[in-house]
Amino acid sequence: MSMPIEQKFNRALGALLGGALGDAMGMPTQLLSPAEIKHHYGFVDDFVAPVADHPVSKGLKAGTITDDTEQTLLLGSVLLQSKNRFDHHAWVKALIRWENDIKARGGYDLLGPSTKRAIDAINGGTAPEDAGRYGDTNGAAMRIAPVGIMTPPAADLVAIVAETCRATHNTSIAISAAAAVATVISHGVDGMDWQQALGHAVEAARAGESEGHWVAGGGVAARIEWALDLVNDCGIEEGTRRVFDRVGTSVASQESVPAAFAVLKLAKGDAWQAAVIAANLGGDTDTIGAIAGSMAGACAGHDSLPQDRIARLAGIDIEATRNLARALVDARIAHG
């Protein structure tokens, strides 16, 4: 499918800012149960500030992005700086600088368990290519959007996804999950709508299962199929309950990534609706919202997003994000 460059750029920017919207909406509700979310906030349908004693988000203003968006933009910059092969050492150094900057700003240790463990291993002398052998959580999938933007939906997309996962999430589960998300985004940038793009996600997830170190856990491809079937003909309330109760919303790739696909379907491809659903879901709400929002944004474009809410996002430089989206699309075209 061929689209004019400006339309590709619109889809690319939609992926980055759709993810940011989902991230910011989930920021105050992350790690809380549905009952706790309802108790503290009622029904979340707009940006809200976290409660004063929130375990990780306290002190942030309403609409603030988190590590999901910051690491996504960071990965995009490292991808553009890398030459013929993804630069693992530059990526790890960038993550360490980012973490130090977060702490200097008075933030919390926001690196996920898999990324943190890998960086500790690298600091202890382990090669980056070996450090990610136990990383099976959703950190790879949450920040993979730039790979989908930069890489056309060709045979090497899954291999490129896997290469960017090596240092922190070099496992079959994490790579499979990231490949599914990147594939939807890649097809979206090429012009597919969300329903068409979903048809390629399971195939990519299955291909990703042969990458990295095998770890025990439910197959991501099968669980994405199951999660999508689970919400067939469901209203949002019932579908949300099924996702939380049956699919799960933890940081495990095989829970949160299939959950994000189900949220995308419940939202009928609308990025803002996906952000609202995810924010009230419970569990890893910011990451589920970021993943669902990035896929929706890639398949509908920046123009489909609520511009008033984008203007209220905090902690993100919109112009720099536009420039990153433009550069990634330029790299995509050069990739052929």
C-alpha positions in Angstrom: 0.0 0.0 0.0 1.4 3.3 -1.0 0.7 6.7 0.6 2.0 10.2 0.1 4.8 11.2 2.4 2.7 13.7 4.2 0.1 11.1 5.0 2.8 8.8 6.3 4.1 11.6 8.5 0.6 12.2 9.8 0.3 8.5 10.7 3.7 8.5 12.3 3.0 11.5 14.4 -0.3 9.9 15.3 1.5 6.9 16.6 3.8 8.9 18.9 1.2 11.3 20.2 -1.5 8.6 20.4 0.8 6.7 22.7 1.5 9.8 24.7 -2.2 10.4 25.3 -2.7 6.8 26.5 0.4 7.1 28.7 -0.7 10.4 30.3 -4.3 9.2 30.9 -3.0 6.0 32.6 -0.4 7.9 34.7 -2.6 8.5 37.8 -4.3 5.1 37.7 -1.3 2.8 37.1 -0.8 0.1 39.7 -4.3 0.6 41.1 -7.2 -1.8 41.0 -10.4 -0.9 39.3 -12.0 -0.4 42.7 -9.2 1.9 43.8 -9.5 3.9 40.6 -13.2 4.4 41.1 -12.8 5.3 44.7 -10.1 7.9 44.1 -11.2 9.4 40.8 -14.6 8.1 39.8 -14.7 7.4 36.1 -11.6 8.8 34.4 -12.5 10.4 31.1 -9.9 13.3 31.1 -6.5 14.0 32.5 -6.4 14.0 36.3 -3.7 14.5 38.9 -2.6 11.5 40.9 -3.7 11.1 44.5 -1.2 12.4 47.0 0.0 9.0 48.2 0.2 7.4 44.7 3.0 4.8 44.8 4.9 6.1 41.7 3.1 9.1 40.3 2.5 11.4 43.3 3.4 15.0 42.6 2.9 14.9 38.9 0.5 17.3 37.3 -2.5 16.1 35.3 -1.6 15.1 31.7 2.0 14.3 32.4 3.6 11.5 30.3 5.7 8.8 32.0 8.6 6.5 31.1 6.6 4.9 28.4 6.6 8.0 26.2 10.1 9.2 27.3 11.7 5.8 26.4 9.8 5.7 23.1 11.2 9.0 22.0 14.6 8.0 23.3 14.6 4.8 21.3 13.6 6.8 18.2 16.7 9.0 18.6 19.0 6.1 19.0 17.6 4.3 16.0 18.3 7.4 13.9 21.8 7.7 15.3 22.6 4.0 14.6 24.2 3.2 11.3 23.8 -0.2 9.6 23.1 -2.0 12.8 21.3 -1.0 16.0 23.8 0.4 18.4 23.3 -1.6 21.7 25.9 0.3 23.6 24.5 3.7 22.6 21.0 2.5 23.6 22.2 1.3 27.1 24.1 4.5 27.6 21.1 6.5 26.7 18.9 4.6 29.1 21.4 5.1 31.9 21.6 8.9 31.2 17.8 9.0 31.1 17.5 7.3 34.4 20.0 9.6 36.0 18.1 12.6 34.6 14.8 11.3 36.0 16.4 11.0 39.5 18.0 14.5 39.2 14.6 15.9 38.5 13.4 14.3 41.7 11.6 11.4 40.0 11.5 7.8 40.9 13.3 4.8 39.5 11.1 4.3 36.5 13.1 1.7 34.7 11.1 -1.6 34.4 12.3 -4.8 36.0 13.7 -6.3 32.8 15.5 -3.1 31.7 16.9 -2.4 35.2 18.2 -6.0 35.5 19.9 -5.8 32.1 21.6 -2.5 32.9 22.8 -3.8 36.2 24.3 -6.8 34.3 25.9 -4.6 31.7 27.4 -2.4 34.4 28.8 -5.6 36.0 30.5 -6.6 32.7 28.0 -8.6 30.8 27.9 -7.9 27.1 24.7 -6.0 26.0 23.8 -8.8 23.6 23.6 -11.2 26.6 22.2 -9.0 29.2 18.6 -9.2 28.1 18.2 -13.0 28.2 15.7 -12.9 31.1 13.7 -9.7 30.1 10.2 -10.9 29.5 8.1 -7.9 30.6 6.4 -5.3 28.5 9.1 -2.6 28.3 10.1 -3.6 24.8 6.5 -3.4 23.5 5.7 -0.2 25.2 8.5 1.7 23.4 8.7 -0.1 20.0 6.6 2.4 18.0 9.6 4.1 16.4 10.7 0.8 14.9 7.3 0.4 13.3 7.4 3.9 12.0 10.9 3.6 10.6 10.6 0.1 9.1 8.2 -0.8 6.2 6.1 -4.0 6.7 8.6 -6.3 5.1 10.3 -9.6 6.0 13.0 -7.9 8.0 10.7 -6.0 10.4 10.6 -8.7 13.0 14.4 -9.1 12.8 14.8 -5.4 13.4 12.4 -5.5 16.3 14.4 -8.3 17.8 17.7 -6.5 17.4 16.4 -3.5 19.3 15.2 -5.8 22.1 18.5 -7.7 22.6 20.1 -5.6 25.4 17.1 -5.6 27.7 14.3 -8.0 26.5 16.1 -10.7 24.5 13.3 -13.3 25.1 10.8 -15.0 22.9 7.9 -13.5 24.8 9.0 -9.9 24.9 10.1 -9.9 21.2 6.9 -11.6 20.1 4.9 -8.9 21.9 7.0 -6.1 20.5 6.8 -7.5 17.0 3.0 -7.6 17.1 2.8 -3.9 18.1 5.4 -2.7 15.7 3.7 -4.6 12.8 0.3 -2.9 13.4 2.1 0.5 13.5 4.1 -0.2 10.4 1.0 -1.2 8.4 -0.8 1.8 9.9 1.8 4.2 8.6 1.5 2.5 5.2 -2.2 3.3 5.2 -4.1 0.4 6.7 -6.9 0.9 9.2 -6.8 -0.8 12.5 -8.9 -3.8 11.5 -6.8 -4.5 8.5 -3.6 -4.1 10.5 -4.7 -6.4 13.2 -4.7 -9.2 10.7 -0.9 -9.0 10.5 -0.2 -8.7 14.2 -0.7 -12.4 15.2 1.5 -13.5 12.3 4.3 -11.2 13.4 3.9 -12.3 17.0 4.3 -15.9 15.9 7.5 -15.0 13.9 8.8 -13.2 17.0 8.5 -16.4 19.1 11.5 -17.9 17.3 13.7 -14.9 18.3 15.6 -14.5 21.6 15.9 -16.9 24.5 12.9 -19.1 25.2 11.2 -18.4 28.5 8.1 -20.1 29.9 4.8 -18.4 29.5 1.7 -18.3 27.4 2.3 -17.7 23.7 1.7 -14.0 22.9 0.3 -14.7 19.4 -2.3 -17.1 20.8 -3.2 -14.8 23.7 -3.7 -11.9 21.3 -6.1 -14.0 19.3 -7.9 -15.1 22.4 -8.1 -11.5 23.8 -9.6 -10.2 20.6 -12.1 -13.0 20.5 -12.9 -12.4 24.2 -14.3 -8.9 23.5 -16.3 -9.8 20.4 -19.7 -8.1 20.5 -19.0 -6.7 24.0 -19.9 -3.3 25.3 -17.0 -1.4 26.8 -18.0 -2.1 30.4 -18.3 -5.9 29.9 -15.3 -6.0 27.7 -13.2 -4.1 30.2 -14.2 -6.5 32.9 -13.3 -9.5 30.8 -9.9 -8.1 30.0 -9.1 -7.4 33.6 -10.4 -10.7 35.0 -9.3 -13.1 32.3 -6.5 -11.6 30.2 -4.7 -9.7 33.0 -3.1 -6.3 33.2 0.2 -6.8 34.8 3.6 -5.9 33.4 3.9 -9.4 31.9 4.1 -9.2 28.1 1.6 -12.0 27.7 -0.9 -10.1 29.8 -0.6 -6.4 29.1 0.1 -6.6 25.3 -3.0 -8.8 24.5 -4.9 -6.5 26.8 -3.8 -3.5 24.7 -5.1 -5.3 21.6 -8.4 -5.9 23.2 -8.6 -2.3 24.3 -7.9 -1.2 20.7 -10.8 -3.3 19.5 -13.2 -2.2 22.3 -12.3 1.4 21.3 -13.0 0.6 17.6 -9.6 2.1 16.7 -10.2 5.5 18.4 -7.0 6.5 20.3 -8.7 8.7 22.8 -11.4 6.1 23.6 -8.6 3.6 24.0 -6.8 5.9 26.5 -10.0 6.3 28.5 -10.7 2.5 28.6 -7.1 1.7 29.6 -7.1 4.4 32.3 -10.0 2.7 34.0 -8.8 -0.8 33.5 -6.6 -1.3 36.5 -3.0 -2.6 36.6 -0.4 -1.3 34.2 -2.8 1.3 32.8 -0.3 3.7 31.4 1.6 1.1 29.4 -1.6 -0.6 28.1 -2.9 2.9 27.1 0.3 3.8 25.5 0.5 0.7 23.4 -3.2 0.8 22.4 -3.0 4.5 21.7 0.1 4.2 19.5 -1.5 1.5 17.4 -4.7 3.5 17.0 -2.8 6.7 16.2 -0.8 5.0 13.5 -3.9 3.6 11.9 -5.9 6.8 12.0 -3.3 9.5 12.0 -2.6 12.6 14.0 -5.6 14.5 12.6 -7.9 12.0 14.3 -6.5 12.8 17.8 -8.1 15.3 20.1 -5.9 18.4 19.5 -7.1 20.1 22.7 -5.9 17.2 24.8 -2.5 17.0 22.9 -2.1 20.7 23.8 -2.5 19.8 27.5 0.1 17.1 27.6 2.9 17.8 30.0 6.5 16.7 29.9 6.7 16.3 26.2 8.1 18.7 23.5 5.5 18.5 20.7 7.7 20.2 18.2 10.6 17.8 18.9 8.2 14.9 18.6 7.1 16.2 15.2 10.7 16.4 14.1 11.4 12.9 15.3 8.3 11.6 13.4 9.5 13.3 10.3 13.0 11.9 10.6 11.7 8.4 11.2 9.5 8.6 8.1 12.5 9.9 6.0 14.5 6.9 7.3 11.6 4.6 6.3 11.6 5.9 2.8 15.3 5.5 2.5 15.0 2.0 3.8 12.9 1.2 0.8 
